[in-house]
Amino acid sequence: MLKHTPFAAALVLAAGVIAAVPAHAQFAKPEDAIRYRKSVMFIQGQTLPRLGAMVQGKAPYDQAQAVASAETLVFTGKLFPSAFVPGTDKGDTRALPAIWKEQAAFKKHQDDLAASTAKLLAAAKAGGGVDALKGPFGEVAKVCNGCHDEFRKD
């Protein structure tokens, strides 16, 4: 059984708010798009380490939590690309101009994220314990780190 925590409640609320914005949303102001993608990245940044703790043996394996976390990563991975619209390369953002200059490379990272999180979700749903998650989790982490290395200011 999943424990109800303030984080879980916040995640559900944030997912509901984020889901209300269509995949190819129009934002009133660039800063709205920046806030939107930061919210999505925050959720991803809270979710991936939860799986990482299981994979590294720092937290007990919980299949229901693994599935829920993988589902969250699949969902959020579909949301943030639409928030990298023109004009959002300036302001309170760590996005590098390369996102807009190298759109094919950025799109490849998005596609790789979708493929790797789908594999992670399939592994989590199939069971097999923590060992079944290690490879797919590593792939997701590699994709995330690769995109951050190329397209995010430290």
N, C-alpha and C positions, 0 to 999 in steps of 0.2 A: 504494500500500500504506500502510495506517495504521501509524504508528510506535507501538510499545508504550511507554508512559510511566508513571511512577508515578501521574500524575493519572488516566490511563485505567484503570489497575488499581483505584484507589480508587473511581472512578465505577462500575465494574462491581460491586465489592463493596457499595458503598452502595446501588446500584439493587437488588441482590439482597436486602439487608436491608429496604429500603423496600418492595419488592414483596411481602415476606412479610406485610406489614400490609394487610388487606383495605381496599377503598376506603371502606367505612363502618365503620371499626374502632372498637372500644370500647377506650379507654385506661384503664389502672388508676388513673392520677393525672393531673390537669391538666398537670403539668410534663412527663409523657411525651408528651402531644399537642404541647406547645410544642416539645420537643426534636425530635420527628418533623417538624413543619412547618419548623423551622429547618434541618434536614438537607436537606429537599426544596428549600427556598429557596437553600441553599448551592450545591446542584448547579445550579439554574437560574442563579444568579449567576456560576458558573464557566463555564457553557456559552454563554450569550448573548454575552458579550464575545468569545469565540472566533469566533463567526460575525461579530460586529461588526468584528473586525480584518480579516477577509476582505473584507467589504462596503466598508470604508474604505480598502482597499488597503494596510493595515499588515501583512498576512500574505498569503502566496500562496493563491490559490483552490485548494481541494482538494474535489472533489465528494463523495468518500467521507466526508470529515470534515464537510462541510456536511450531508449526509444523516444521519450519526450524531448530530450536534448537534441537528438539527431533531427527530429521533426522540426524543432525550432530553427536549427541551422539551415535546413532545406528551405523553410518558409522565409527567413530573413534574407537568405541569399538571393531570393527572387525580388526583394523589395528595393534594396539600396541602389542598384544601377540607374534607376530612373531619376535619382536625385543628383546625378552628376551632369547637370544641365549647364549650358553656357552661362557665364556670370558667376558660377559658384566656385571658381578657382581663386577668388579673392575674398577677403574677410576672415572670419574666425574659422579657419579650416587648415588641416594638415595635408590636404590633397595637393599633389604636385601638378604643375602645368602639363606634364607628360601625359596625364589622363586624356586631355583634349587633343594633344599633338599626336599621340600614338594610340588612337582609338581601337585599331585592330588588336594590338597587344593587350589593351585593357579588356576588350571584349573576350579575348582568349582566357584571361584570368576568370572572368565571370562564368564562362562556359565550363572551365575546369572546376570551379567551385561547385557549380550545379552537379556535375558528374561525380565529384568526390563525396559531396554530402549525400547524394542518392545512394552511393555504395555504402556509406556509413549507416544510413538508415536501414538499408536492406540487411546489413550485418547485425544491427541491433535487434531488428524484428525477428531474424532467424534464430536468435538465441546463440548458443555456443559459448557463452561466457565472455569474460574479458579478453581472452586470447583472440576471439573472432573480431574484436574491435580494434586491435592494435594496428594492423595494416591500414584499414580504412581511416582510422583516426590520424595516423601519421601522414597519410595523403592529404587530408583536409588541412592539417596544420602546415604542411609544406606549401600548399596552394595559398593559404592566407599569408604566410610569411613572405612568399615570393611576390605577391601583389603589394604588400606593404613595403618591401624592399625597393620595388620599382616606382611606386606611385604615391608614397606617403612620406612626408617630412617627419623626421624623428623629433 
